Amino acid sequence: MYYFMNKYSQYTRKGKKGKAGIKMKGQQNKGLVVAGFLVFLIIVVGFYFFLDSVNKTEQTASNPKGTEKASTQQAEVPKDPMTPAFTSKELTTLPGENWITNGGSTFNQRYSTLNEINTTNVKNLKGKWVTHLGSGQEFKYSGEASPVVYNGVMYIITGADEVSALDVKTGKNLWIYKPEIDELTTVCCGWTSRGVAIGDGLVYVGLLDARIVALDQKTGKEVWSTVVDDWKKGYTITSAPLYYNGKIYTGISGGDFGTRGRVTAFDAKSGKELWRFYTIPGPGETGHETWPSDNDSWKRGGAPVWQTPAVDPETGLLYFSTGNAAPDLDGSIRKGDNLFAASIVAIDAETGKYKWHFQEVHHDIWDLDAPNPVVLFDVELDGKMRKGLAQAGKTGWVYILDRTNGEPLIGIDEVPVSQDERQATSPTQPIPKGDAFVPQEVTKVALAKDAPKYEGKFGKIFDPFWEERLLLKPAAAGGANWPPSAYNPDTGYFYVVATDQYQLFTRSEEEFEEGSVYLGSIIAPVDDSPRRGTVTAIDVKTNKIAWQKVWDDSAYSGVLTTKGGLVFVGHNDGRLIAYDAKTGDQVWEFMTDAGVNAAPIAYEVDGKQYISVLVAGNSLAGTKHGDSLWTFALDGTIESGTTPVADNQNGTKDNGAVAATANVDDGQKVFEGNCLACHGREGTGGHNGPDLQLSQVAKDAEKVTERVKKGGKTMPAFGDLLTEKQIKDVTAYITEVVAKKQE
């Protein structure tokens, strides 16, 4: 094209010279130019249709069949679904039509400005559509992801790290990305992902094997892939990445494997690493002096970053909180406060340079860290608008800070606590003023009701322990764990879901081995003791409870709050529940088909508000598994309690013949696929399950079989999930291998 236009320009210039011969020549050549130009147009148009045909063929090839009709039909791509390079203003604007970050905006408030669905009409809310995603149904997977939505397209990831793009009007599938991931052996807390990020026409995914991948937003094709670290050493990624200012930010999981935590920034277009900030500072860096000088424990000090960070463009800071120090329960070899474990940290979003920190637990030996996302908000205190930050800890307190400098907005006092020189405990701990949202002490009265057979020692938060077991609250599971909190600027309330559970703590000698769990003992609940949950509204001006709901099971889903005056939370039993955001009155509930253990989102299409949530269950919560993406609207027609059936269920149930004899090796595979997340490898070192190597039940085949089939107070029943042969095999593995480990 450039050639023809250039020649035409040359001939025109010559014609203006006024010489007849040159004019005639120019006119002749003009005819040639026109003819050539027409030929060029024909070639271009033909090439366009050729490319369009190829592109359609590739899209069809990249859309593998799912397990439900809605996910196997090729849907028409909604108009202009491509995401731009979002500006800071777009990323910090409270969500309405779209939901473009994991937390709704880079403030992580999980607050929607939509109010079509409100306290007066939420009773009419019904299911609009349900799509089966076709993966993540095995018990080792957990469905914890919140979708993101932009211009009529939703992007959602399952616990198996498979990503789907869906038409939000119908739930029909546009494409599916299925990564190849090794059979990992270094996953701390179940196979899961908490979401994806979008921007610059790409979908960004953190994979469990510690890779960051960028996908073409139209096709789901992989554009680039970057290895963040080595999963064989214990590094994994379970959080949703954050897209901001041309960068992708991700934390790293794996603190329980003695890794060194960090936040890393990558170029969003190429995947090139730009910088990294280590949450365990090295020599010469701020905070390194809080680790021993006579050993190198800082190199495997933990402090993972489990969640998606927050950003405030006005301060230019990136905010996140960190996980446990390692080894979790043995503080004897890591004397000092152990920064930046169990802390809130602010760094420069552009350079990764340290700005400030606030440590919630000094020298943590209780695994009372901070995996809950930080939330940013503005609030008027004493007649002045302040830039606030809140983070809900496993301790059961909300830590409310000034995000410009890390100083408390609501008082936090350093209070003397009980000591044990052997554990090198800190002389004081920070105690926020206000209310705790879970109990923080074990009492005789409570034990008589909840665990009457327990006869050991018990105490309160921050009581130290050594080799004799000590029963404490909160448990290492929280308080507030990963399920995200929310803030509603209309009520001024911070909403947090949490777990109230008894936990036994002890310390033991443990050698560090790369790629192996590094806990410094065993974290275990009391057999058959109850596990309760709390849903709490905290007034950020006082840090006191405005209202609270107490459940007979853990609250383990995360929160959505809206301008319609609502708070949505999921329940382990499969219900999605709505409360009045101001009063706490329950105003709606809907029974789905599996555990609701992910935070819902809200968005709008053609003026209509929708609520969507992943319903897939959770291994640590012990809930029923599934693969459903549920969407609700006021004109929905699916009634509560209706069970959507996929065309091809991928569950493990098989009614085939039972083998004559049990197979221990097969039982180990069943155990690792269904029991490992709670009980740990070889039955020890788990998070919510008792230590089977020390359990009397584990020695009795009849009792093990009954427990596997029927479950317990905090253990799900596997009678409908496993075959008779699988139950027989896993019973043999537990009784003949696991129970004999301590002999």
N, C-alpha and C positions, 0 to 999 in steps of 0.2 A: 504493500500500500504506500509506504513511504517513497519507494522508487518512482511510482507513477505520479504521485503528487509533486515530487521534486522536478521531474521532467516537464510536467505541465507548467510549473512556475517558470522554468527556464525559457520555454517557448513563448510564454506570455510576455516576459520581459523583452525578448528579442523583437516581438511584434510591435512594441511601443517605440522602437527606434525609427519607424516611418519609412523604411526601405521596402519597396514593393516585392522584391524577390524574397526578402526574408519573411514578409507577411504571408506570401503564398505558401512558403515552406512551413511556416508556423501553422497555417490552417490545415495543411495536409497532415502534419504531425498531430494536430489536435484530434483529427479523426482516429489516428492510431491510439492516442491516449484514451479516448472514450471507449474504443473497442477493448483495449487492454484492461481498462477499469471494470467493464462489464464481465470479462472473463474472470477477473480477480474476485468479484462479488460472488459469482457462481461457485468458485472453489471454496470461499469462506463459508457460504451457506451449507454446502455439502459437508464440509468438515465439521460444522456445528452439529448437524443431525447425526453424524457418525459418532462424535463424542457423547452426545446425549444417549444414544443407544448403548454404548459401552458402559456409561455411568449407571443406567438402569439395570444392566446385567450384573454389574458389580454389587449394586445395592441388594438385588435379589439374592445373590450368593452370600452376602454378609448378614442375612436375616435368617438364622437357623430356626427350625421349628421349636416351639415351646411346648408346654403341657396343657395349654388352654386355648380355646378357639380365639379369644380376644388377642392372644399373644402370638398367633400363627398367621394372622392375616396382615398383609402389607397395608398400612394406613397411609392416607395422603398426608404429606408433611404440612403442618400448619404454616400459614403465611409468615415469612421472615422469622424463622426460629433462631437464627444465628446470633450469638452473643457478641457484643462489641468489646473493646478494651474498656471496661467499666471505669468511669471516673470515680474519684474519691467521694463525691457527693452522691452518686448513684449507689455506691456500696454502703454508705452510712445512712441513707434515707430509710426510714422504717417501712417495712414491706407492705404492699397492698396488692396490686395486680399480680406481681411476680414474687417469688421467694428465691433470691439469687445467691445466697450464701447458706452454709449449714445452719447458722444461728439466725437467719432472716436478714441480718445486716452484719457489718463488721463489729457492731456493738454487742452481738450475741444475745440480744434481749428476748428473742423468740416471742415477739409481740407483733400482732397484725393490726393494721389500721382499719381493716374491714369490719363492718357492723351489720351487714344484711342478716347474718345469723346472730341472734342476741338472746338475752335472758327471757324475753317474752315469747319468742317463736322457736327456740331450740328444741322444744318438745316435738316439733314436726320434722326434725332432721332424720333422714333415712339414707340408706346406702344408695348411691347413684350407679356405681359400677365396681366390680372386683376383677382384678387380673391376677392370675397365677404366674409367678415369675419363673418357676421351673427349676429352682436350685435353692440350696441352703436348708433342706428339710431334715437332713441327718442330724442326730442329736448333738454332735460336736459343734455345729454351727449355731450362731446367735443372730437374730434379726434386730439390730440396734440402729439402723440408718434412718436419717431424715432425708426425704427427697429434696431436690432443688427444682424450681420451675422457672422457665423463661418463655414468654410469647407462645403459650399453648403447648409446650413440650416439657415433660417431666423426666428427670434423670435419677435413677434409684439403683442402689447396689445391695446385693444380698450378702449373707455371711460367708458365702463361698467366693466372694469378690467378683461375681458376675454383674455387669452393668447393663441396664435396659433403658432405652429411650421410649417414652410412651406419649401418645396423644392424650392430653388431659381431659378432653371431652368424652372420650370413649374408652380409654384404657388400652386401646390397640397398640401393638408393638411396632416401633419404627426400626429398631435394630437392637442386637444383643452383642455384648463383648464378653467372651469367655477366655480368661487368661489361663496360661499353663503355669500351675504352681506345684512345687514339689510337695510330697507328704511331709509336712514340717513336724519337727520334734521339739521345738523351742517356743511353743505358744503358751503364754502365761495363763490366760483367762478365757479360753474358748476361741474358736475361729470366728472372727467377726470383722465388720467394717462399719463405721458410723456415718459414711456419706462420701460424696464427691464434691468437686468445685467446678465452676464454669467461668469462661472468659476468653476473649480473643478467638472465638470460634472453636474452642477446644473444651473437652471434658477431662478433668484431672483426677486421677485415681491413685490412692495410696494402697499398695498391695501388701498382703500379710507377709510376703517374703522380702519385705523391706525395699521394694521398688516404687518409684513414682512413674506413672505412665500418663501420657497425654493422648486422647482420642479425638479424631475428627468428629465434630459435633453433628454433621449430617449423616455420616455413615457408620460411625463407631470403629473405624479403622485406626490402628495404632500409628501415631505420628512420631512420637519419641518415647524412649524408656530410659530411665536413669536408676542405677543401683545406689541406694542411700547407704546401706551397710550390709553386713553378712548375717543372714538369718541363722546360720549354723552357730554363731556366737551368742545368739539370743535376741538379736535386734529384729523387731517386727514393726509394722505400721497398722494401726487399727483406727486412727482418727481420720476425719475428713480433712483434706488439704484446705488451705486458705489462698484465694487469688486476690492480689492487691498490688496496684501500681506496677504491673508488668512482671510481678514475681509470684512464685508459688512457695508457700511456707508449709513445712510439716515438722511435727515432732516425731519422736521415736519411742516405741514401747519396749518393754523387756527389762525393767529394773530388777525384777525378781531373779534374773539370770546374771546379775553382777555386771551389767553393761554400764556404759558412761553416757548419760542422757544428753540430748542436744536438740536444738531447733535449727533447721537448715533452710536456706533460701535458694531457690533455683530460678533461672530465667524462664518465664512462662512460655516463650516461643520455641526455645531450643532444648530446655532441660538441663542446661549447664549450671553447675553449682556456683553460686555467687559468694556465699559466706556461710559459716556455721557458728553458732553460739553454744558452747558446752555448759550444761547446767551443773556440772562438777568442775569448778575452775582448776586450771593447772598452775604450776609454779609461776609466780609473778603476777597472777591475775587476782582481782578482787574476790575475796572469800576463800582463797586457797589455805589461808592460815587457820581455817576452822576444821582442817583435817590434820591427822597426825603427821609429825615431821620425821618419825622414826620408821614409817612403813609407806607403802605405795597403795594403800586402800582406796585412795581417791580415783585411781585408774578404773576401778570396778564399783564405784560408789552409788550407782543407781540414778535416782532423780529423773525418771523418764517423763515425757510430756505426752499425756494420754489424749488430749483433746485439741480442738481447733482454736487457735489463738484469736484474740480480739485486736482491733486497730482503731486508734483515734487520729484522724488526719491533723487535727488542730495541735495535738501534742507531738505528733510524729512518732508515737511509740507503739510498739507491738507488746501485747500483754498475754501472759499465760501462767499457769500454775503447774507444779511439779509433783511427781510421785515419791515413793519411799526411798530412803537410803538403803544401801545393801552392805552386808546381809541385813534383812529386815529386822530380825529380833535379837541379834547379837551386836550390842553396841560396844563391847569390850575392846574390839580391835580398831575402832574408828572414833577415838576420843575427840571431842569438840562438837560444835553446833552442826557441822556437816552441811554447809551451804553448797548448792541452793536446793537441797532436798526439802520436800514438804513446804514449799514457798510459793509466793506470788512474785513474778519477775517482770520487769519492764525493760525493754531494749529498744534501741533506735531501729525503726522499721526499715530504713534505707541501708544501714551499715551493719546492723547486728551488734552494735556497741552497748555495753551494760549501762543502764541509767539508775535503776533502784530496785530494791527487793524488800519483801516482808516475809519473814519466816513464821509459819503458823505453829510448827512444832519443832523445838530445838532438840537435836540429837534424838530423832524419833526411833524408838524401839518397839512401837506398838502397831506399825503400819498404818498410822493415822495421817495419811498424806492428803493430797489435794488433786484428785483426778477430775473434779467437776469443772466445767468451763467457767472462765471469768466472764462477768457481765458488766458492761459499762452503761452509765446512766447519768443524767443531770438532775439535781435535786436542790430545792431551796432549804437551807438550814440557817437559822438565826438571821433571816432577812437577806441572805446572800446566796446566789446560785453557785453551787459547787459541782465540780466534775467528780462523780463518784465511780467506784468500782466495788463489786461484791463477788465473793467467792464462798461457796458452801463447802466446808471441810468434812472429812470423815469424822472429825472430832464431835460434830453435832452443832457447831457454831457457824454463823455467817460472819465473815471478815469483811468489814466495810471500810474502804480506804479512799483517800484523795488520790485520783489516778495521775495527778501531775507530779506527785512527789513520794507516794507510798505511805504517807502519814495517815493514821486512823481518822476517819470522819466521825465515827462513834467510838468512844473510848475503848482502848484495849490495854489492860494492865499486865505488867510482868509480876507474876505471883509465885512465891516459893512453893515447891512441891516436894514430895517424898523422894528420898535419895537411895541409891545403891552404888557404892564406889566401884564395884565389879563391872557394872554396866556403864560406867562413866557418864551417868545421867546429868542433865542440865539442872542447875540449882533452881531455875525459874522456868515458867512457861507463860506464853501470852494468853490471857483470859479476856475475851471480849465482854464488854458490858451489854446487858440485854438477856435474851432467853436462848437456851439450847433447844433444838428442835427434835432431839431424841434423848432418852435417859442416859446419864453418864455415870451411874453407880449401880452396883449390884447390892441388893439389900436382903436381909433374912426373910422379910415379909414376901418379897417378890419370889425368892427361891422356893419358899414353902408352897407357892402356887404353881410356879413354872417348872421347877426342877427339884422335886422333893427328895430324890435319891442322891443328889450331889452332896458330898461331904467334905470337899476340899476348901482351900482358901479362896477368898473373894475380896474385891475391893472396888476402887473408883478410877476414873480417868487419871492417867499419868502416874498411877502407882507402879513402881518398878517390880521386876520379877527376876528370878535366876533359874535354877534347874528344877525347882518345885513349881508345879503348875498353879497359875493364878487365874481366877475367873473374873473377867472385867466386861464393862460396857463403856463406850461403843465397841463393836467388833471391828476387825480389820476390813470387813466389807462395808463399814460405815454404820451410822451417819450417811452422809451424801457421798455416793460413789460416782461413776461416770454419767448416769442419767442427767441430762442438762436441766438447769434451773431457768427461770424466766422472770422478766420484770415488766410490770404494767405501769406506764407513766400516768394513767388515769386514776389508779388507786394508790400509787406509791408503794405497792407491795412487791416483794420479792418472793417468788414461789419455788419451793424446793421439795423434792420427793426423797425419801430416805428409808433406811432399814434400822430396825431395833432388834438386836440379836445378842445373845450371850456368846462370849469367846474365851477359850482357854489359851493362855500365853505361857511359854517357857523358853529358855535359852539353852542352846547346846553348841558344842564345838563342831565346826563344819569347814572343811577345806574347800577353797574355791577351785572349781573345775570349769573351764570355758565351755559354754553350751549346756551347762547343767543348772538346775534350780539352786539358788544360793539364798536360803532363807534364814539360816542360823537357828533352826528348830522347826517346829510344826505349829501351824495355825489351825485350830479345830474348834467346832462348836460343841456344845454339850448335847449328848445323844437325847433325842426326842424333846428338847426344849423348844419353845415356840419362837417363831420369827415373825415379827410384826413390821408394819410399815407406817410411815407418817406422810401426809400431804399438808404442808404448812405455808401459810402466808405470813411473811415477816415485814413489818413496817420499817423501811430503810431509814426513816428519821429517828427511830428509837432502838432498832434492832430487837424489838419485842414482837411476840406472836400476836397477830391480829385474829387469826383463826387457824384451827388445825383439825384434821381428820386422822383417826387411827384405824388402820386396817389389821385384819388377822393374817396378813401375809405381807411380804416386803413390797414397798412401792418402788417399782424398778422400770420406769418407762421414760421419764423426762416430761417436760411441760410445754404447752402452748397456751398463750393468753391473748385475748383480742379486745379491740375497742368495743365489741359487742357486750363487754362485761362478763366474759367467760374465761374459765380455766379448764383446759382439756388434759386429762392424764389417762394412761392405759393401766389396766390391771392384769395381774398374772393369770386370772381365770378366763381371760378373753374379752372382758368388757372394755369399751372406751367410755369414759365418764366425763361429764361436764359439771363444774361447780360455778356458782355465782362468784365472780372474782372479788366482790366486796364483802359478802357475808359468809361465804363458804357453804351455802346451802346447795345440795345436789339438785340439779335441774334436768338432768338427762343421762341416760346410759344406753348402750347398744352392745349386744352380745355378738362377737365375731366368731371366727373358727379356730383361733389359736391364741397363745399368749401375746398380749399387746405390750411389747417391751422396747418400743421405739417412740421418740417424740413426734407428735403430729405437726403438720404445717397447714397454713391457710393461704389461699390465692384466689384470683378472680379471672373468669373468662367470659367475655361478652356480657359483662355486668352482673354475672352470677358468681356467688361465693361458694367455694369448695373447701372441704377439710379432707386431707389425705393422711394415711398412716400405714406404715409397714406392719403387718401382722404375721410374725414368723416364729415367735417363741424365743426362749433364752436358756442356755445351758446352766448358767450359774443361778438363775432364778428358778430353775427346775420346772419350766412351763411347757405346755403342749407346743410342738413345732408345726410350722406350716410354711407357705411361700406366697401369701396373699398381700396384695396392695389394695387396701380399701379406700374408697372415696365417697364422701357424703355431701349431700346438698338438700335444700329444703324441698325440692321437687323429686327427691329420690323415691324409689319404689321398693327397695329391698328392705324387708322387715327385720328387726332385731331377732337374733337366734337362727336366722336362715343360714344354712351351711352351703357355700358355693362348692361345687364339685368340679375338679379339673378333668379334662379328657384323659389324662395319663398321670396318675399319682406316682411319685417316686419314693414312697415310704419304704421302710424296711420290713413291714409285715409280710409274712409269707406263710401260707397255710399248708405247706408241703409236709411230707412225712418227717417224723422226728427220728433222728439217728439213734441207734441202739446205745452208743456210748458217747460220753462227752469228750471233747477235744480241747485240751488246755491251750494250745496255740491259737485255735480259733477263738477261744474265750478271751485271750489277751487282746485280739483285734476288736472284739465286741466292747471290751472294757475301754480301750483307748478311743474308740469312736463315740462312746456314750457316757463314760464315767470319769474320764481323766480330768476334765475341767474342774470338777468339784473335789475329787478325792486325790488328784495328783498322780504322777507316774508311779506305778507299782503300789498304788493305794496310799501314798503318803505325800505330804507337801502340797495338798490341794488348798482351795480357798473357802468353800462353803460346806464341804463334806468332812465327816470325821476321819481320823487316821485309821485305815482299815488294818494296818499292820499291828495295831494295838487293840483293835476291837474284838470283843468276845463274840459278837454276832458273826463276824467274818469266819470264825472257826466252825460254825454249824451250818452245814449245807442246806438243811431244811429251812433254817431261819433266813439264810441268804436268798434262797429261791423265793420265799414269801415276800421279802423286802423288795426284791427286784420286781416282782409282779405287781405288788400292791402299793409300793412306795412307803413313805413315812411322813412326818410332819413337815419336813422341808425337802423331801426327796420325791420326785415325780414317780408315778407308776409306769413301768415299762411293759406291763402285760399285753397292752394293745400295740406296742411299738416293735417288740422283738418276737421272733418265732420261739417255739418251745425248745428247739435245738439251741438257738442263741442263748436263751436263758440257762439252759443246762450247761453250755460251754462256759459262760461267764461265771456261773456258780463254781464250776470246777477250778477255774483260774483263781478266783478269790480265795477259796478254801484250801487249795493244794499248793498255791504259789505265794500269794500276797500274805495270807495269815501266818505263814511259816517263816517270813522274812526275819522276824525278831527272835526266832528260836535258836 
